[in-house]
Amino acid sequence: MLLFVLGYKNGIVLVAHQSAQYKLQLLISNKTQTKMNSITITYRLIKQFKTHNHIQLSDCGKYFNIRSSKEIKLKVCGSSIGIWLGPKKFLIKSKIKDNLETIPKYKTYKNDFLTNFL
């Protein structure tokens, strides 16, 4: 007689016969076989914040954090509606347009080229 140990729970060892383990494996394998589908969505980013370059605005009006690749939603703080730029920086919706700039094609550095990279 061939017995198999299935696991240990609450101080009790779970043991099964060879035919019982085969039925258990069939049940587990049927539950774990799922078909995975994936969808990719592409947004065109057009503006960024002057002080927080990693937060950018798409052409459809959604805000994204480029570092974490997550969408930033409008939040309520007190009675004001806006977005959180950082853990302590909240920007209300009416002031957002003043703090936006178009995303530059090239990143510019200060005058001395060597001091920026050394």
Summary of the structure (lengths in Angstrom):
residues: 118
radius of gyration: 27.6
end to end distance: 73.0
largest distance: 82.7
contacts: 219
relative contact order: 0.11
helix: 22%
strand: 36%
